[in-house]
Amino acid sequence: MRYYASLPLSVKVKLPHGIEYDQPTGLFINNEFVPSISGKTFSVISPSTEEEITHVYEAVSEDVDAAVDAAEKAFKNSGWATADPSQRVSGLLKLADLVEEHAEVLASIESLDNGKSLMNARGDIALSAAYYRSCAGWCDKIDGRNINTGSTHLSYTKREPIGVCGQIIPWNFPQLMLSWKLGPALATGNTVVLKTAESTPLSALYLAKLVKEAGIPAGVVNIISGFGKTAGEAIAIHPRIRKVAFTGSTATGRHIMKRAAESNLKKVTLELGGKSPNIVFNDCNVKNAVQNLIVSIFYNSGEVCCAGSRIYCQSGIYDELLSEFKTAIEAVKIGDPFNEATFQGSQTSQQQLDKILGYIEKGKAEGATLVAGGERFGTKGFFIKPTVFGNVTEDMGVVKEEIFGPVVTITKFETVDEVIEKANDSEYGLAAGVHTEDINKAVDVSNRLHAGTVWVNTYSDFHTSVPFGGFNQSGFGREMGTEALDNYTQVKAVRIKISPKSA
Amino acid sequence: MSLSVQVKLPDGSTYTQPTGLFINNEFVKSIKGEKFESICPATEEPIAAVYRAYEEDVDVAVKAAREAYNTVWKETGGVQRGKLLFKLAELMEKHADELAGIEAHDSGKPKATNAIFDVEESANCMRYFGGWADKVTGKSIPLGKDKFAYTLHEPYGVCGQIIPWNYPLAMAAWKLGPALAAGNCVVLKTSEITPLSMLWLANLIKEAGFPPGVVNILSGFGKDAGARLASHEGVDKIAFTGSTATGQVIQQLASKNMKAVTLECGGKSALVIFDDADLDQAAKWAAIGIMSNQGQICTATSRIYIQDGAYDKFLQAFKAHVEEEYTSKQGCPFNDTHVVGPQISQPQYEKILSYIEIGKKEGAKLLSGGKTPASLTKGYFIEPTIFADISPDMRIANEEIFGPVVACGRFKTYEEGLKYANQTQYGLGSAVFTQDIAKAHRFASDLEAGMVWINSSNDSDIHVPFGGVKMSGVGRELGEYGLTIYTQAKAVHVNMGSKL
């Protein structure tokens, strides 16, 4: 890391399509951008060009302390938790409107920093705004229950905020993951310290400006850029953070849970990895199934936790489907994220590129057949061609382990029972896809799959009111839907004795 | 073609008052072409003449609503419905001053101390229900391997809504908000006494982007337009706020096609003060409870029962407070210092005065008010009026007066206080003042009322359900309950393999 003693707190960044904007570089604490206490900064690379965009200030544990101080004061004093919830309604509604107003800039920053196509980025921003708006509607509806326990008592529950929540988000959907975390935490009256991924800190810092403009009080939202081992660790072990929410790899999630337990037993919710099965039955609509397969593994360059990275295709349709799939893959436009026709952008970093290429080699070494792709695309930028492995066996690394790139395996199967067994033979359980025109089969198979989300005749098809999360080692807790509010509230039961007075 | 007139308000400003019936996002003449006048209760002068909807116009509006439901609104998801409601809330806030002015002029509510707050609440109500629109969920019910079931919380379709004159905008918001959030289309009939503000709001409904036919607003009278709406076979639900007598008629008319019915009717709510109450606070809240809105509140706590030990002290504080904060601040609604305006109409004015005479004849003691204020002979003004020493069988202690007239009496014990509080045919609101928490909650539990205020009165909130028991009505508005009551559950049973 470079010590950049005088990095300005805002730098002008020119986007490839001409828009120029002011990129904040500081840590967003108490509604202000400040340098890190040490003055440390780190470099931010554009993965589609491999060029440096800017530096941003790097938070380490002392900066996390400052952010927690701000969040704690805001929780106690700002009224965010205790005042009329209409303040939260108005703040989140305004934030949603501002995100829509700034949609093009936000999408462009996202494409620049993450490498995803502008097409994908615009979709992310639209979903984020919709989610803030949906959460706004929840703020004044966090009801408890009144429980009839007989005439001697008044018994009721309240759903109270937890306090200062630490949130650690990944680099694959920087804005969207930001909204899934901030939305429910703020709606329920918590204050947050959120660390972005070190590969993609930029769009969140831009959004921080909008948080302030939306009228959300100082200290309620604090956004810091930094690394897992330092800033992330500091959040996981912090004695005054009462809850940590993490989205990322299963390995890191396990580590965070340990640290949370060892430190102060802070509450934990985790959205982790997946190796989601995508099951295509003989009686599917082939054209639709192929389109859904493309989306499920090549959307966002395959850097999606719920990517359908194992295709199971019933034998009767296998040849036809594979042929259609290959044709569709050839039509996938990969390249410059700022080209309006591009569907698949770059992977997010050198590290990811290397890891995915490594898995491709592993697949070959394990004896799988390369049916499509299998190599880098171009020489500049971290692009990988859409890749398909056939003739795989269930024990291969490429079938069991999360690759997190545009690489999918395809396996033939005969019967429903067989495919369900194979699909469930995983330590993960995030999502699954089922493609069939037989509705009873669809429901029956959905019932039997061990996954937090089952998509039927669609994939990666989100709605702000529908919960998302994992079984098994894909995590616990749900995001979006009314269930997300449970992650950020704790139940207090009040029991008042109201026996008659003797007088 | 815009059907409108220019109206000049007492503060000198002018505005364009739509006069047509609002159907399919357009203002249209009624089929008969007949108009009726809306009178300003502070001056007894006509403000504007608006088109009067008769039965045939109701038919047109219902048809428009049904068409909109079948072709557009049924397919409009909750996220979009919510967005439209948020937009409407925003527009209402933007035009709050104009709306408050129209409301004050047409209904007699003082603009700065009453009408403006109604507008604020109405906007908040739209926003609150906008937040529910994408959160209407049923259940999924596991039933074993061979079957599962789920429920859809579906809108009714076309809802008729009939609102009163005491809170024209707010009553419309309480009805429109949840109905639209739940996915219904609406035909709303305003009170013939206060048709103006909702016609002006119709412009904002269109501007917010609601598709044509989703909201239709008719000015008209109960006996024809209202009756037609209540009995219409093309209407799936009728929601009514008004008198108990009319509510009973509506309920009968609705039986024609078994449409769902919700009624918010009359009240004679009791405010009970125990010896240990904070009497100063009780006096202030009690005043709010009966002297706000010129006593024209369905939940007015119009009977006050004070425990023996506190009786004289309370009445002294209450009389002083009412005279200082209400009686001396009565007059033109456009004077910002005024808190009490005129009663809504000549018939109401006469009815209230007749009850005052009844109270005197029955032997209640007149502590304050009891007549038209000397300086306000034009307009339907009546002084805030306090009767004391009532006995529970008096007519002024049992019948709804709907004016600034309160009947105060004494009680000895908890049981006696409860008996008096529960004795009327009504059960809308109620209030209890005590510092003893156990007593407060027990009393709340024992009261026969849809709402109980502990240590306050008429402190309603859009997040909390509102409605009555007994002859005060059926169903609840506001809060999540208000949303649910605009949906009906459809159970879907899925046969997963049970073969005969």
Contacts between the chains, C-beta under 8 A, distances in Angstrom:
chain1	res1	chain2	res2	distance
A	86	B	124	6.9
A	89	B	127	6.9
A	89	B	131	6.8
A	93	B	86	6.4
A	93	B	127	7.8
A	130	B	79	6.4
A	133	B	79	7.8
A	133	B	82	7.3
A	133	B	83	7.3
A	133	B	86	7.5
A	134	B	79	7.2
A	134	B	82	7.9
A	134	B	134	5.7
A	134	B	135	7.8
A	136	B	131	6.4
A	137	B	82	6.4
A	137	B	130	6.7
A	137	B	131	2.4
A	137	B	132	6.5
A	137	B	133	7.6
A	137	B	134	7.0
A	137	B	135	6.6
A	138	B	131	6.9
A	138	B	135	7.5
A	139	B	131	7.7
A	140	B	128	6.5
A	140	B	131	7.2
A	140	B	463	5.8
A	141	B	131	6.7
A	141	B	132	7.2
A	141	B	135	7.7
A	141	B	463	7.4
A	141	B	480	6.8
A	143	B	480	7.0
A	151	B	442	7.6
A	151	B	445	6.6
A	154	B	441	4.7
A	154	B	445	8.0
A	440	B	496	6.1
A	440	B	497	7.2
A	443	B	148	7.3
A	443	B	494	6.7
A	443	B	496	6.4
A	444	B	496	6.3
A	444	B	497	7.6
A	447	B	148	7.9
A	464	B	79	7.1
A	464	B	134	6.8
A	465	B	78	7.4
A	465	B	134	5.4
A	465	B	135	6.3
A	465	B	137	7.5
A	482	B	135	6.9
A	482	B	137	7.4
A	496	B	437	6.8
A	496	B	438	7.6
A	496	B	441	6.6
A	497	B	438	6.9
A	498	B	437	7.3
A	498	B	438	4.2
A	498	B	439	8.0
A	498	B	441	4.5
A	498	B	442	5.1
A	498	B	445	7.9
A	499	B	438	6.4
A	500	B	414	7.8
A	500	B	438	7.4
A	500	B	439	7.8
A	500	B	442	6.2
A	501	B	436	6.5
A	501	B	438	6.4
A	501	B	439	5.8
